[in-house]
Every structure is written in C-alpha cells, then in structure tokens.
C-alpha cells in the first residue's frame, strides 16, 4: 500500500476566512476557539505554534489548553462539544485512544490506528477525528531524505502515538518491526492489527535491543523524568542507526543524547510536533498559501 498524505480538504469551507481579522492581542465575541486537551498539559507546544500563526496571519482565533483527567474526559467532552464557536481540538496524551470513541466520525488514519490527535467540527455539526502523529513523523523523515522502504524498526511503546507511528511506517514500506511494551496486551493488539493490515510486513514482539535494526523509536514517556531509565539500552546502538524519541521535554532526551554521542542520526519530539502542526493546520483548513478550504 502506498503511503497517503492528508485527505483532500478542498470541499469544506473554514469559518476562518482571511477577511475575519482582528487587531493583535485582542479577543472578542467573534473570536473562534480551538483547544488542546491532555493530562499533563504544561509541556504541550500547540498553543505557542497556533497562536503565533493566528497573530501572524491576523486570524480571529485562539487556541487554549484544557487540562482534563482521564476519569473526567467523557463528561468534559459532553459539555465542551456543545460550544458553538469551538472549531477544533488537538488531542494529546493520554486521551488519543479514548477520544476516538467519543467523536461522531473517524478519518481513515483514525479508523486504522484506533486513536486520534485532532478533531474538527464538520459543516453538519458532527465532530470528525483523525490521526496525524505517524503521518507527521514519516513526512519529516522523508523530507530529510531518510530511506524507509525495506527498513527494520525497533519500536518501544504501543500506545496511541506508537500505534499511529507503526501504521504510518508500515504504509511507508518498512520491511519489519519489533514491538516492545510493558503492557503486553497493548503490544499484542498492535501486532495483530499490523499483521492484518499489512500481510507482507514482518511483525514480532521482542526485547528493546537495537542491534539488528536500522530505525529505533521511543514512543513511551521514559526520559521525561530525571530518574527514568533509558527506553532502549544505548549500548545496543551504533552510528548507522536513526534514533527517534517522541517526548517533548527535555528537548534532547537522555536516549537521544546517548545516540548522538555514538554518531546516530536523530529526530526529536519537537521536530515531530512541528510537522504535526502543519498537518493539523491543513486538517483545520488553515494551511499557509491555501484558500482555507477543507472537506
């Protein structure tokens, strides 16, 4: 299966036409709302990225963070989804899988991975969710001229972002992937789903040892805490590998720092978020240089 980019968004007119402008730093009753929901929320980059874009293009919109605990998510969504001037949401950990069950419709990637990281209001009022984490990661790698076809991948972490990245890499033509997760049930679900969707892909569950792989990915939170162990033993790395870490803080995780010290090429969470921002911006109908339309 050939890797596919974002859906063709040419048939849905955004509510944020270029004529809907505001003076910098002002918010009024006409301001359209966007948000990002997660737990924790302090580490997220989306408010800075989107609000700088809104200011720079003088769009009358703002994106705000929502700190919502897991047990409160359903009740929170039941209320906030009725907000008439809410246009879209970015979804971050740990809510990506759960939100896929709360929206009205799913895009192709969201259905495939069973997890979403963006939601938009459709013209009929329904909420559509889709997933761009994996797409953003792959687009960044392809943009850096990284060869994915035929590669062997070790991926630690099979939660929401892990599922999205694994499916995107499979769609991009990797030959094999080894999955590792402390939650064996999660790892086995992803193994089964990848085998079903990509019959030619070699999938197995194994230990987090990198020796036989070309791409090494951490899709867990390990590295955010000062006492966290490495997600993958750096002693198993060598300089020909590409090391990827999805965490945002610190910017260069201990795992990536060790990988760089061994001569590995690296991709960090901030770079993935920047690519994700462009994909979600398009999904919301806010792409630079476009006519601000979506399907």
Secondary structure by P-SEA (a helix, b strand, c coil): ccccccccccccccccccccccccccccccbbbbbcccccccccaaaaaaaaaaaaacccbbbbbbbccccaaaaaaacccccccccbbbbccccaaaaaaccccccaaaaaaccccbbbbccccbbbbbbcaaaaaaaaaaaacccccbbbbbbccccaaaaaaaaaaaaacccbbbbbbcaaaaaaaaaaaaaaacccbbbbbbccccccccbbbbccccccccccccccccccccccbbbbbccccccccaaaaaaaaaccccccaaaaaaaaaaaaaaaaccccccccccc
